[in-house]
Amino acid sequence: MALIVKNEYVASGITGNVIGSAMEVHRCLGPGFLESVYEQALAVELELKKIKFERQKSLPVFYRDEIIKKFTCDFLVDGQIIVELKAVKEIAEIDRLQVINYLKACGIEIGLLLNFGGQSLEYKRLINSRNKNHNNHFESV
């Protein structure tokens, strides 16, 4: 399999495997299904590749060190990567912001935004890194 995510990125191996799995799902199903169909198919593909994941995982949202709410992400992979799926024409800024807010609120470092709605799989790898002032900084790679 070709290298999808550069090795210098945090958790590049596992994110590359997840993106590769999503590409396989998109190759087999193509665009046009509801998000739930792609979610089920991706779960099958991740199981086949023996990638640890939890589906529809409830995660806490923290505010000033208190849990104020919980949200449900589509997948939590390997206990460390939030994966959100879309089945839309193209990823919108609000979709990217959704994943960024999940990462920030939960203190998780890496998120993947996967869109199955186009002619080819669209994906964004988002990283929540903290600088010296402990402010969240997000990169999209």
N, C-alpha and C positions, 0 to 999 in steps of 0.2 A: 504494500500500500504506500502511496506517495505521502511525503511529509506534509501535513495540513497546517500544523501550528509550529512555529519556530521553537527549537529546543531551549532557547534562552528564556522563554516565558514560563511563569509559574504554572505547574501542573500541565505542561504542554502535552505530555504523553496521553493523559486521560482525556483532556479536552479534544485532542486530535482524534482519539478513538470515538468519542461521542459524535463529533462532527462527521467523521467517516461513516458511522452508523446511520446518522440522519441522511447523509447522501445516498446511502444504499436504500433507505426507505423511500426517498424521493425518486430515485431511479426506478424502483419497482412500481410505485403507485402513481407518480406524476402529480401535478397540481389538480385542485378541484374538489377535494374532500374536505369535510369538516375537521377542525383541529383534533377532535377526539379520536378520529380514525388514525391520524398520524401519531397521536400519543400511544395508542394501543400497539401500533406497528413498531414504534421506536422501543417500547418496552420489550417486545419480542426480540428485536435485533440486539438490544443491550444484554438480554439474557443469553442469547446465542454466543455473544462475545465475552460472556462471564464478567461483565462490568457491574459492579455493585451499585444499586440505585434504590431509591424509594419513590413511589409515585404518589402524586397529590399529597405531598408532605406538608404538614402544618408546622410553621416556624414562628417563633416569637418576634414581635416588634418591640424594640427597646426605646425608651425615651428617658433620659437622665437615670440610666441604670435600672429602670423599672419596666417590667413587661406590661405594655398597655393594650396590646391586641395580638392576634395571631393572623397570619395570612397563609394561603396555601399555594405553594409553587408546583409546577407541573412535575418536575423531577428534582430530587437532590441526589447527585451522583457522588459516590465515594465519600459521603458525609461532608463534602467540601465545595461542591459546585452546584449552584442553582441553575437549572435549565428551564427556560420558558419557551413554549411553542406558540407559533402563530400560523394561520393559514389565510393570509391576506395578500393583496396584489404586491405590496412592498412594505418593508418595515418603516413605521413612522417614528418620529421623535418621541412621541408619548410611549411607544413600546419600549424604546431604549431607556427612557426615564423610569419606567416601571421596574425594570431589572436593576437599574442603579439604586433606586429607593429600597428595593428588597435587600440588596447587598449592604447598603449603609445601615438600614434598620436592624439587620440581623448580625452584622459584624462578619459576614462571609466575604472572602476575598475575590472569588471568581464567579462570573455568571456567563451563561451562553444564551443568546437569543437566536432561535432557529425559526425561519419562515419557510413553510412548505408551499406557499400560494403562488409562487412564480414559476417560470419555465425551468429554472434551476434553483437549487437550495440557496437561500440567502442566510448568512449567519454573521453574528457579531459576538466577539469575545470581549467581555467587559471586566476590568480589573479595578477593584477597590483597594488602592494602596494609600497608606498614611504617610504624610511628610513629617518633618521635624516638629511642626506645630500641632500635630495630631489632627489636622484637617483632612477630610476625605478628599482624595484625588482620583478621578476616574479616567481610565484610558480605554480606548476602543481599538482592538487589534484584530 
